[in-house]
């Protein structure tokens, strides 16, 4: 879920913290990438296929001489269990809707007259952003079913293991987090081990990501950057107060006080300073499971031995076994040719550029082949 409606607060009070920057801004710099977010995004846009999507993402990054560091999720904290249960429930509801529409299509082919009374089957058909009231057709049902199926994204443990093997053969560095990927991305950025973190999850900001990149596209060289220092300055709050705003707005680690959204949370923090004082001065009663103190701890906790990761941030030589693997996974010939003919050249350009840069000397890449 991330932080509920945080974008609306930023747009209203801190839009100066948001800029569109060219990817070559990060030339010869390390960018930590929240793998799980892009696994879902890529599968959604590629009919549940992901290997080619990640390679196309890499092509865009490497052409701009960016050093990618993919971060995989580890075990989520127990405090996120309610959110995870909710997601499983939503997935079951979605699958039930798909089955209902599929069954209705079969019935409609046998008995077309049932389409006259489609509403009794609790199926909403959307046309031009409106629920249609005109008679429904089988084509409408088929289009609705296709939309629902596209939302039904299945990501497995094996998908991530396969992707790790792809990265290993490509020579692309990755780390499996002890906890959630966005947390490690942000902490690496906070410690200047990476220059920025790339995700769609706004949790990166309360976790402390100094430079947060979102809206990545494989088809363009520009990306949205949120600068945390400018964000805090424009909101006129400290980072601790910003964490409290995020908790009040709604996060993955505790319930929230009803009726308090992002904008109101900001006003209350500006007035009272912290959640404890807000609770003393408002009439609303927090729910029993509003464990804001634990949520704070999760956002603020330091990552153990984070400096040890500097040695893993190296692009190594391309293992040509990758070509056979890409063929087996039906990656397009054009993409395979790019990997075969260009990736090692990209690596060499990055390596020569990194040796000239002193900003990230500890994390500069090298050939381990």
C-alpha angles and dihedrals in degrees: 000000000000116000113339114244094342089142091064091055092049092048091050102044110009109032090134087071090065120078137164107234134182115250090236086070083083096047110153090001129118118246119191112218127205098228099192094057091054093043089063094041094049094045090049093055096038104047093261093310114125116165096077090044093056092047090052088051089052092049090056093047097043093048086060090048093245118156104226120209111187116208119203125202120256124188114326118230117264089245089072094058095100091053091049092049088050091053091051090051091050090050091052090049090051093050090049090053091051092051091047093052092044090052090047092053090054092048093046092054089055097037110024091179092074088072088073090067100036095142093070087067091060093236117142116206114197123208123172090351092303133104104247121239095182120094112292122234131208087248089058090052092048091051090048091050091051091052091050093048090052089057091051098088116175117201118179137190087248091058090059093045090051091049091051089054090050091052091047092053091044091050092239116147122238138169130204108221123228086228133358120351097229090055093056091042090055096044092050088052093046090053092048091242087124127025098226143351125233121210143116092234113102088203085089090077099057087042086061108258105168093198115028119190123198140158093052113180127192088213102057141044097227129088136180115254126195114197108210095203092054091044092056092044093053093045089047093226138115120246090255089055090047089055089053090051090053092049092050091047092054129276137179097260106062142006120266140232109262116247097024115111131172098279093046091045089055092051092048093049091048089052102039105021101224145021094261092059092043091055089052092052106042130074095224115101115224115235118257093254095051092123095169093158092062091045088053091051091052093051094045103038117117119238112243118244092353091158089067090072093070090083092057096056097094131119108221132195122296114260105218090212083083090077093064090046092052091050091051089052092051096246111170120266091239092056092045091052090052091052093046098045106029114026097078089048090052089051092051092050091051091046093052091046093049092052088058094049123080097185095086102021093143092054100036113134127249139177113267094178 
